[in-house]
Amino acid sequence: MRLMDHVEATFIKHFTNGNRTKGMNILRPKAKRERHRLTFSTGFLGGCMFSLIVALVAIIRTRNILQDEGQKQYMNTMFPLYSLFGFIVLHIIMYATNIYFWRRYRVNYSFIFGFKQGTELGYKQVLFVGFSIGVLALLCVLANLDMETDPKTKDYQALTELLPLLLLIVMFIVLILPFNIFYRSSRYFFLTCLFHTFATPLYKVTLPDFFLADQLCSQAQTLRSIEFYICYYGWGDFKQRKNTCRDSQVFNTFLFIVAAFPFFSRFLQCMRRAFEERNIEQGYNGFKYMLIVVAVCLGIAYEVDDEKDRQIIWRLLGGITSAMAVVFCTYWDLVYDWGLLNRTSKNPWLRDNLLVPHKEVYFIAMILNVVLRFAWMQTVLDFNFESMHKQTVVAIVASLEIIRRGIWNFFRLENEHLNNVGKYRAFKTVS
């Protein structure tokens, strides 16, 4: 207490010209006041989203919409368009959950990320954004589920078929709005990190940039969905609700680029840090991402190649490289990113410093990480399940990868908070 009093007196004397009120406002900023309106709106939208999901399932079951001849057509065209919003909402919910537990266990995430003080979003605000997107997307799905067609031309109504595109455009406009509404500072921070990720390795790698690039690695299916949007609406397939994108050589070529981009971006970030910091561990980390790039490209080659003899070769090579990547990535996650599996630790197979008092949580998280890592291999090996449509399997696997990333986020930042393992910045608390 004497040390704190001395620091406060020194700061007030030299930095605020003896103005104690101003000095204390800087040293001890007041926490943002929670507003009931935000809590109510978040809960209301959450309830609406749940009700719309129940209504959607009920309509599909009672009308047998997905049992008729249009089922395959719908799953190959409209489902990929709307699943994009599902992936985004799920990732936002996982991030909000991370914020809740970071605050509960006093992980100084706002300082680690470098958020401007007082502008960081709480978990309720993040959930509000996610639930808003979810409600709008589900309303579009219900409006677009079983549309009438012109019996002469067989054309679908253009306005209703454009609903997912219009929703995506609205989201993009809100994201880039220059006005001081809809959490402008957070949107600007996100766009800056996104630009740095796309411009890798021209900028020095900071923790938010690397963290966002890792999130994009788990949203590879979302990036592929955006490419599908461009093809589906750009080629005019939406007027007949047909999917001819796979017949385009340009589309198939860009599949390789879009699917491999986030992993290649992380590779370039690792290489910049390896040369800049002369850290050999970053070179090993870069090799890990290059291995994933090879595995993903082989999986895409298997997916787009119609020659059965070559498909066997692509699948075999993809399986081998995927298995290598999964083993390497799992080891890196647990040992380097989480700081676990330490035999000499005072907490056997964990690390010396733990924030979560229940040690079994760490072991459960490690097991889930391994299981969900191997589930990711489905995106490369392309196993077929007779009871489920291929697009359904893709959506489930992509969702599992997003959940795995959400679990990874908490333990990665906990390790950074305790041990500053990334060496991105000093930390306020002494470990």
N, C-alpha and C positions, 0 to 999 in steps of 0.2 A: 504493500500500500504506500509506503514511503517513496519507493521508486516511481510508482505511478504519479504520485503528487509532484515529485521532482520533474518528471517528464512533462506533465501538464503545465507546470509553472514556467519551464524553459520554453516550451512551444508557444505559449500565450505571450511571453515577453518578446520573443524574437520574430514570430511569424504573424501575429495579429495585433502588434503594437499595444499590448496590454489589455485588449478587449477580450475578457474572459468568456462572455457569452458566445462570441464568434468562434473563439478557439475551441470551446467545448463542443460546439455544433459540428466542427470538423473532426475532432478526435472521437467523439461519441455520437455519430449520426443516429437519429431516431429511426426505428424500424418502420417500414411502411405500414400504414393502418389497413387492416383487413376490412374489405367492404362486403356487407351482406348481399349487395346486389350481384357481385361476382359469384359468390357462393350459390345464390339462388339460380342464377343463369346457367352456371355449370351443371348443377343438379338437374335443372329442367331439361337442358339439352341432352344430358345423359339418359334421362328417362324417355325422352322422345326417340333417341337412337335405339334404345332397347325395344320400345314399342313398335318401331318401324321394322326392326329385324323380325320380331314375332309376326307382324302382319305379312311381311314378305314370305316367310316360311309357310304361313297358313294359306296364302293365295296360291303358292306353287303347289302345295299338297292337295288342296281342294279342287283346283282347276286342272291338275295334271299337265301343267304348262310345259314342263321339261320332259314329259313322257311321249309327246307326239313327234311328228316328223321334223318339227322345227327345233328340236332340242340340240342336235349337233350344230345346226346353223347358228343358234344363239350362243352356244358355248365357244364357238370358234371366232365369233365377231364381238358381241356385246360384253361377254364376260371379261375378256382381257382389258376392255376399256374401263370397266367399273372396278376391277380388282386393283387397279392402280391406286384409287382413293382408299381402298381397304388397307393396302400396305402402308400408305402415308399415315392414316389414322392410328394403326397399330403401333407404328414407330413413335408417334407423338405420345401415345398412352404409356409406352415403355419409358420414354424420356421423362414424363411427368412422375412416374413411379420412382425413377432414379432420383429425381429432385427431392421427392418426399423422404426417401431413405437417406440421401446425403445430408439433408437438414437434421433428420432424427439422430444420426450418428455423428453429427458435427464435422462433416467433410466440407472444407472451405472451397466449394466448387466455383463460386463466383470469383474468388481471387485467383484460383488456378486457371480458369478460362480467360481471365482478364476482362470480365464484364465491367462496364462503367458502374460505379457504386450507386445503388438506388434504382437502377434500370433493369436489373436481372428479373426474369419472370419466375413466379412461384409455380408450384405444381397445379394450383387451381386455374391459373391463367393459361398454362399450357394445355390443360384438359379442356378448357373453354374453346380454344382454337381447334383442337382435335375433334371434339364433339360437334362443333359447328360444321366442319367439313363432312363429318360422318352423316349428319342429318340431311344436308343438302344432297349428298351422293345417294343416300337411300331414297329420298323423294324422287330423284331422277330415275332410279332403278324401277320404282313402282310405276312411274309414268311411262316407262319405256319397255315394260315387261312383255305385254302382249298387245302389240300395236296392229291396227287395221291396215291392210294393204289395198291398193287399187286393183280390182279384179282384172282390169284390162292390161295395165302396164306392169303389174306386179311390183310397183314401186312402193317403198315405205314413205310415210310422211316425213319430209325433210326436216321439219322443225323438231319433231320428237327424236329423230335419229341424231340430231346435232346437240342434244342435251348434254352428254358427257363432255363434248368439246367445249361448249359454252361454259360449263362449270370449271374446266381446266383453265380456260382463258381468264375467267373471273378471279381464280386463285392467283394466277400470275400477275394480274393487274394489281390486286391487293398487296402482293409481295413487293412490288416495285414502286408503290405509291410514295411520292416525296413528301406528302403531308404528315403532320405530327398526329396521326391517328393509327389505331391498330398496331400499337407497340412498335413505333418507327425505329427506335434505337436497336431493338432486337432484330428487326428485319434487315436493317443496314449492316449489323454485325454479321448476320447469316450470309448476306450477299457478298460481303467482303471476303469472308472465309471461303465461300464457294468460288469466287473469282481466283483467289490464291490457289485453290485446288486445281482449277482448270489451267492455270498459268504455271503449274509446277514444271520445272524447278527454278523459276525466275525469282521467287521470293524466299526469304529465310523461313524455314519451317518452324512455326510456333505450335503450341499444343492444340489450340482450337482448329488449326488447319489440318493437322494430322488426325485429330479426333473426328472431324467432319468427313475426311476422306475414308476413314474406317467405316463410318455410318453408310457412306455410298457403296462400299463393298458389300454391305448386307442389303442394299436396295438395287442390286443389279437387275432384278426382274422388273422393278419400276422403270428403270432406264430403258429396258427393252419395250415396255408398254408405251413409253413416250414415242419411241421409234414407230411402233405400230399405229399410234394416233396419226403421225405424219403420213404414213402410207395409206391408211384406211380412208382418211378424209381427203388427202391430196390426190389420190387416184380415183376418187368418186365411188368407191365401193359401198359407201354408206347408203346410197340411193337404192341399192338392191339387197342390202345387208349381206354382202358376199365378202369373202376374204381371199383375195388373189395376191396378197403380198408375197407369199412364199414362192410364187412364180417369177418374181422379179429378182434378177441377179444383183441389182443395186441394193435391194433390201437385205438379201442374204450376206452381201459383203459388209454392209454396215452393222450386221448382227455381231460380227467378230469385233469390230471397233467398239461398239456400245457395251458389249458384255465384258470386254477386257479393260476398258478405260479406267474404272475406279482402282483396280488392282495395279495397273501400270502406273497410275498417278502416285500410289503409295510406294511403288518401287523407286520412282524418281525422287520422292521425298526422302526415302532412306539413303539413296545414293548421295544426295546433296549433303545430308547430315554426316554421312560416312567420310566424305572428302573435307567438309567444313570443320568437323570436330575431330577428324582422324580417329573415328571410333569403329573398330572392326565389327562390333556387335550389330551396328546398323547395316553393314554389308551383308551379314547373315540374314538379317530381317528383310533386306531387299531381295536376297535369293529366294526367300519364302514366297514373296509376292510374285516374283517372276515364275516360280513353279506353278502358282495358281493360274497365272496368265496362260501358260502352256496347257494346263488341264482344261481351262475354260474354252480355249480355242479348239482343242481336240474334240470337246463335247459339242461345240457348234458345228464342226466339220461333220461329225456323225449325224447331227440333226438335219443338215441341209443337203447332204450327199444322198442321192437316190440309188447309187450303185451298191448292191448288197455286199459284194466282195470287199470293197473299200470300207463299207460301214463296219464290218467285223474288225478291220485293222484299227479304224478310228476309235471304236469302242474299247478295244483291248488296250491301246495306248492311253486313252482317256482314263480308263480304270486304274492303270498303274500309276500314272502321274497324279491322279486324284487321291489315291491311297497315300502316296508319299507326301502330298501337300497336307492332307488331313493330319497325319502323324506329326509332321513338322509344326504345323500351326497349333495343334493341341498342346504340344510341349512348350511352344513359345508363349501361348496364352497363360498357362499355369505357372511356369517358372519365371518368365521375364516380366510379363504384363501384370500378373497378380502377385508375384513374389512368393508363391506357395511351393509345395513339394520340397521343403527344406528339412533334411533329416537331422541337422544339428540344431534346429530351433528349439526353444524352450516349450513351444507348442508343436508336438511331433507332426511332421509333414505339412505344417503350415508355416507362418512366419512369426517372428518375435512379437511384433506389434499388430494387434487386431482391434478393430473398432466394434465389430459385432460380438456380443458376449457369448452367443451360442456357437460353439465351434463346429457343430454338425452342419450348420448352414454352409460352411466353406466346402465340406466334403460333398454335400448334395449338389452345390454349384459346379464342382469339378466333374462329377458324374454326368450332370446334365450337359455340360460343355462338350464332353467326349461324345455323348449320344447324338446331340444335335449337330456336331461337326460331321459325323458320319451320315446323318440325314441329308447334309448338303451334297453328298456324292450323287444323290438322285438327280440333281440338275445336270450332271455330266453323263451318268450311266443310263438315264432315261428308262427306268423300270416301268413296266406297264401293269396296271391293276384293272382287272376286268370290271370290277364293281364301280370304278370311278372313271370319269372322263379325264383325259390327259391334262386339260386346263385346270381341273380341280386339284390334281396331284401337284402341278406346278405351283398353284396358289398356296397349298398346305405347306409345301417344302419352303417356299419363300417366307411364309409367316413364321415357321419354326426358326429360320435363320435370323429373322428380326428379333424374335424372343431371345435367342442366344446372344445376340448383340446387346440387347438390353441388360441381360445378366452380366455380360462382360464389362459394360460401361461402369457399373457400380464398383466392382472389385478393382478395375483398372484405376479409377480415380481415387479410391481408398488407398491403394498402394502409392500413388503419386503424392497424396496428401501426407502420408506417414513417412515415406522414404525419399521422395523427390526422384524417383527412378528414371524419369525421362530427362532430368536435368534441364528442363525448359525455363524454370524460374526458381528463385528461393521461396521458401514457404514461411508463413508467419509463426507457426508453432514449432517449438524445438522438439525434435524426436528423441 
